[in-house]
C-alpha cells in the first residue's frame, strides 16, 4: 500500500508539472502580431470599400458595419480601446495580398472561408461570423421569378470573388447560358447594374439586401430572388505562422457569441461581474486566467462586450431590426434558437 501511495504521488506530481502556474501564464510573451499591434497602439484592419451593413466608410472615412465592429471588438480585447483601429479599404483583388504582406493585422471584409484561401494563400480563417449564400438582384419589371429564369441573361459580378467562380459553376451544372459582366469592385458593379449594363447583379444575398435598400431609384423596383446558389461562410482571416494571434481573433468571436448565449450585454456587463455563474465569471475574467493564456489582460472579453456589445447586439444594430437592412437572424441565430451560432466554451 505504501509503495502504491508513493507511485500515485509521483504520478500526480508529474501531471502537475505539466500544468502551467498562474505565474507562468503571466509571463506569456507577445507574438509578432500582438507585439506589433501594441507597439503602434493601433489595430490594422482590412475593410470593404462599400458593403452596406458590413463595412461602409462615410465621407470622412469613418467605417460603420458588422465587420467594422468585429475589428473594434478585437481592438478592445487587445488594446483595451475599441477606437484604436485603422481601417484600410481594400478591393476583392487587394484584400488577400494585403494580409499576406503584413499591411494589415486582420482581414474582416465579407471574405468567404474556402479550402484554397485557407491553404494555398497561407491564411487562417478564425471563426465564422456570418453564414451567407450567393443570390441575384433583378428588376421587378423583368418578370424573373427564379434564378433559372436567367438563362441567356447578362449578369454583373465583381472580379476576384467566389461569386465569379460560383456563377460559372452554377450555370454549368444547371445547363444555363449566362454572360458575366465583370467589374473590379462592388461599387462599379452596382453602378453598371443601375445603368442597365446587365440584367442581374450577383453577390452574397446579405449584401444584395443592403445594396437594394441603398439604391437611388425606388428599391421596390428591384427584388432579391429567393434562390441561393452557394455556401458563403464569412470569417475574419489572419496570416499563417502566428498561432497566438490566430487564437486571439478566434476567441474574441467566440466570446461575443458566448456572451449572447449567457445573456451578457453591453448594458448589464458590469452587474454581471458579480454573477455566481462559473461560465460568466470565466468569460469576464473574474475567475481563471484565460486572458493571460493568450498574452492578454484577463478582462479582454469584458472590454470587447462592454464597448461593442455581444454578437446579437452587433447583429441587431448593423444587419437586423435595428438597421436599414432588417435581415432576419435565420441561420445566424444562436444554436439554442435553431441557428448555427455556437460558441466554443471558455473554460
Steps between C-alpha positions, in 0.01 A plus 500: 500500500787735588671426169177570307457830687851605404432415135171695500666802659772489236239477225305799633822700528585419138157614380517817710834583341329507162235754610622862476477704818340842519850649513596316182183612326578859594828469313349403163693705247335703228537344157597707194152630412394574857833671569477712184139598574590608852810687385304714256200523735270424211335199334535496121178362356423419136153628411258502209485805277122494521277218628185638670449351844848347509758768424422844361714815526333838526629820337762533775619142472328383819389140464169358614371144477514152645852414376626839616360428846672160508830686451408744776425209735845353426660838574308523829619152600863560400553871572213571741356761264261425214590827326861393447437367148631624167287376211645442154242475223591213268356368176442127452832471314694697763372340819695172513838648392456777759468240775777278365744791478435621856333825394208408728474290818159350428266485203134542596347571162211271394762241405386142439693221671610254229753219477731678255500825695569312821788301352643630170481860621658420839212647700319386812127562522407545862128450571192552284330830582227481233357211296404633158427376149513646151183639343374723220356852485268569202254764385145417595381605154704221341254244636778268620375279783779243546871489427451246220300767313831679443597265216661718234526802731796732553601505866715762674757351737814619682834349401727321746205364699349160563187649338670503160600133533164393646313661212695299246455176698127559549436575132698196388335259743151626407561504123442874482661764283594821679727786401711627793570874490798539732608808698782569746295592806146495637438869436584467130283189483209677666526800267512274196185320612321834554614614155331193347829353385383162625175319576592395854753564776645207694687500831431380857127527574554710813697756299231504231244586768713795608566611143127484421411716802761756400403531134444857385195386305197345670622183678160340437583494130760232577477160669746249642408160359434224756759262355836460677765334282794461740630480855683815611629465857652840580783513752784729605835377369859527626835386364647155548787480746375693804293260707457744787338764276285232335379397847429859607285591200318167510420522871379859478232375258413209727481733801249726322282198419531349848405835652172489309447138606549597864293819483799730555454834319673836478232634736520238776864388476608696808226343712595160358844534660323397820334196345557164664459318168843338442477544121430874533781541753749334261371704203542832682834415658373486856623140524775319317789631290359463151626839391853437624506171311491710182728777622205732574346659807245273667232762430548459121145374439349745750658787306368374166146445631487823702607713205342318204227275639447128449449330164125557505535870578747545215274310259192697604646847446687425176298233321181423692190685610698795630650561155375604158554143371274332758639155421351212701745310721422174319800264502698773676290462812628312805498121489251502787253680270551288190799685354864403443672739741669292767784621722783271604502502883738727688622269776 
